[in-house]
Amino acid sequence: MEITLFDKLAAKVCAQKPAFAAITGGGGKSSLLYGLGHELAKSRRVLLTVTTKLRRPEASECRSLFLGPATLCGQYFKAADRASLFVGAASEDRQNLKVNGFSPEELDLLAAEETERAAVLVECDGSRGLSMKYYESWEPPVPQSAPLLFTVAGIEALGKEASEDYIFRAPAFRSLHGLKTGALITAELFVDTLLHDQGPLKNAPAVAKKVLLLNKWELPENAEKKKLLSLKPRLLERYDEVLCVSIKNNILYSCED
C-alpha cells in the first residue's frame, strides 16, 4: 500500500519521546497541523496548539477547543480519550476569529508530562499564508525541548517577484538579502533563505531533527523548480531530511536524507 505524507510524518512523531513536534516556515503550516493531527488521532490523544495565533478551527478541522491556562490544558489533555483530537489555546480573539497560544516554556512543561499514546503538535510561526517571510527578532517562538521540527516552504514563489504577493514583510526581506525591488525569487535565493540564520531554522531546538517540506510540489515544472532539485545537497547541510510534498493532497513525492 502506498504510504501517504501524513503516514510518514506520523511515524516520525511517534518515534520521538515525547511525541512532540514543532512547525515553522511558510504557508501550509495549519494544513499540516490538522492533517497530521487527524492521522495521529487514529491511535493517540493529540493536542494541537500554537505559540503565536491560530485561526479558530472550523468543525471540519477540529471539533474540540480548550481555552484556558496551560496547566489546566495539560490536565484536560490527560483526561481525554485515548484516540482523540483537540486544539488548546490560552485565550480567544473573537474579533479576529483567532486563538492565542501558549508560551514555548509552557509547552515544554506540558509536553514533558505526557505519557505514551499522546502527541503534541505546535505551530510556531505566522506568515499570512505566504510562501516566505522576514523574521522579527522574537520569531519564531519554538519550544526548545521539541525533538522534531517540520519546516514548510511553498515552491509557488519560485520564479516570481520578491514582493508582498509571496513574502510576508517583503521590504525587510529584500533588505536582509540585498535585493532590489522587482528582483525574482530564484532557486538559489529560495535555498539561501531556508539556510539563513535569520530564516525558518532560527530558534530551532539544538536537539531537534529538522525535516524540510517543499510544499505544493504538484505545481507544473519550470526552470527554477528543476534548479531547486539540483540544490537539495545544500539543503541537507542543515536539514536532516528534505521531502517534496503536497500537504493539501496528502502526497509524498520524494524523500532525501
HELIX and SHEET records of a PDB file:
HELIX    1   1 LEU A    5  CYS A   14  1                                  10    
HELIX    2   2 LYS A   29  LEU A   40  1                                  12    
HELIX    3   3 ALA A   70  ALA A   79  1                                  10    
HELIX    4   4 PRO A  104  ALA A  112  1                                   9    
HELIX    5   5 ILE A  155  ALA A  157  5                                   3    
HELIX    6   6 ALA A  170  LEU A  176  1                                   7    
HELIX    7   7 ALA A  187  LEU A  195  1                                   9    
HELIX    8   8 ALA A  223  SER A  230  1                                   8    
HELIX    9   9 LYS A  232  LEU A  235  1                                   4    
SHEET    1   A 9 LEU A  65  LEU A  67  0                                        
SHEET    2   A 9 SER A  84  ALA A  89  1                                        
SHEET    3   A 9 ARG A  45  VAL A  50  1                                        
SHEET    4   A 9 ALA A 118  GLU A 123  1                                        
SHEET    5   A 9 PHE A  20  GLY A  25  1                                        
SHEET    6   A 9 LEU A 148  GLY A 154  1                                        
SHEET    7   A 9 LYS A 209  ASN A 215  1                                        
SHEET    8   A 9 GLU A 241  SER A 246  1                                        
SHEET    9   A 9 ILE A 251  GLU A 256 -1                                        
SHEET    1   B 3 LYS A  53  ARG A  55  0                                        
SHEET    2   B 3 LYS A  98  ASN A 100 -1                                        
SHEET    3   B 3 SER A  91  ASP A  93 -1                                        
SHEET    1   C 2 MET A 132  LYS A 133  0                                        
SHEET    2   C 2 ILE A 167  PHE A 168  1                                        
END                                                                             
